[in-house]
Amino acid sequence: MGSGKSTTTLNLAQRLETSGIPALGITEGVDPHPIRFDWDVPWSDMPPTELAQSSITKWRSYVDSSLSLDRVSIVDGQLFHGNLTSLLLLDGGTDLIGAYCRDVVGVIEPLRPLLIYLRQDDVDTAIRAISKQRGEKWVNYQVDWKLGSPYARRRGLVGLDGLIVLYREYRALTDRLFAALDIPKISIETSRHEWAKYDDIIDRALRSPEAG
C-alpha cells in the first residue's frame, strides 16, 4: 500500500499513448474489475483453492480478450496484490500461493509481460505514512477487513501494529516470489517518491530486447 502502483500505472499509460502506442491503465479501483475475482461471502466460506481457480479463469478471459486488441495493458497490483493477497489472508499456504503465481505468469505469457515490482524497504514507515495520509476511516477499514481473516486471526494480529506485521510477512512472501519468477522483471524501491526517476527506469526496461 502506498508504493505508487496506481500512480505508475496511469503515468505509464499516458506516456505510451503520447508516444503513439495504444495503452490501457487498469488500477485496483476499477469496478467491475476485469481481472480480479471478487466474492461476497465470509472468509470462512471461500476455500483458497476455489479462489485460486476462479482467479486464473478471470486471468485467462482477460488475456483472450486482450490478444484481439492492438494495445498495451498496464495492470495495477493484480499479480502480487489483489487475489494473491486474499490467498494469503485465507491462510492458503505458500505452496498454493506459489503455484497460483506461476500459473498466472504462464497464462499471461502470450502478452509478453514485464513485471514491475514496486516496494518500500521500511514497511513499518511506509504503512504508517499511508495510514496518516488516508486517515482513520481508511485504517479502520483495512484493519477490520484484513485482520478479520483466517491468517491474521491465527497469528493474533490486531490494530495498526498488527496490520504492519501482516505486511512485513506479506512483503517477505512477495520478495521470494519475485526472485523465483522466470519473467522479464524490474524492482524499484519507491520510498523517496522520485516518480520521474522511476518512470525513466521503467521506460528503459520497456525498450530492452528482453521486454519484447
Residue pairs with C-beta under 8 A, 6 or more apart in sequence:
1 126
1 127
1 130
1 142
1 167
2 120
2 126
2 127
2 129
2 130
2 133
3 118
3 119
3 120
3 126
3 190
4 118
4 190
4 193
4 195
4 198
5 27
5 28
5 76
5 77
5 81
5 118
6 27
6 28
6 29
6 76
7 195
8 76
8 116
8 118
8 195
8 198
8 199
8 202
9 25
9 26
9 27
9 74
9 75
9 76
10 25
10 27
11 195
11 199
12 23
12 25
12 74
12 199
12 202
13 23
13 24
13 25
13 72
13 74
14 25
15 199
15 203
16 22
16 23
16 72
16 74
17 23
21 71
21 72
22 69
22 70
22 71
22 72
23 71
23 72
23 73
23 74
24 71
24 72
24 73
24 74
25 74
25 76
26 33
26 34
26 35
26 73
26 74
26 75
26 76
26 78
27 76
28 36
28 76
28 77
28 78
28 81
28 82
32 38
34 58
34 62
35 58
35 59
35 62
35 75
35 78
35 82
36 55
36 58
36 78
36 82
36 83
37 51
37 54
37 55
37 57
37 58
37 83
39 46
39 51
39 54
43 89
43 90
43 148
43 149
43 150
44 150
46 86
46 90
47 90
48 87
48 90
48 91
48 92
48 93
48 96
49 92
49 96
51 83
51 86
51 87
51 90
51 92
52 83
52 87
52 92
52 96
52 99
52 100
52 103
55 82
55 83
55 100
55 104
56 100
56 103
56 104
56 107
59 104
59 107
59 108
60 107
63 107
63 108
63 110
63 111
66 73
66 111
67 110
67 111
73 111
79 101
79 104
79 105
79 115
80 101
80 117
80 174
80 177
80 178
83 100
84 97
84 100
84 101
84 174
85 170
87 96
87 97
87 100
88 97
88 151
88 170
88 173
89 146
89 149
89 150
89 151
89 152
90 149
90 150
90 151
91 149
91 150
91 151
91 154
92 100
94 173
97 173
97 177
98 177
98 180
101 177
101 181
102 181
105 113
105 181
105 182
105 183
112 211
112 212
113 183
113 184
114 184
114 185
114 186
114 205
114 206
114 211
115 178
115 181
115 183
115 184
115 185
115 186
116 185
116 186
116 188
116 202
116 205
117 174
117 178
117 185
117 186
117 187
117 188
118 188
118 190
118 198
119 171
119 175
119 187
119 188
119 189
119 190
120 126
120 189
120 190
120 191
121 189
121 191
122 191
123 164
123 167
123 168
123 171
124 164
124 168
125 191
126 191
127 160
127 163
127 164
127 167
128 160
128 164
131 138
131 139
131 142
131 160
139 160
139 163
142 163
143 158
143 159
143 160
143 162
143 163
146 152
146 163
146 166
147 153
147 157
147 158
147 159
147 162
147 163
147 166
151 166
152 162
152 166
155 162
155 165
155 166
156 162
157 163
157 165
157 166
178 185
178 187
184 205
184 208
184 210
184 211
184 212
186 201
186 202
186 205
188 198
188 201
188 202
190 198
205 211
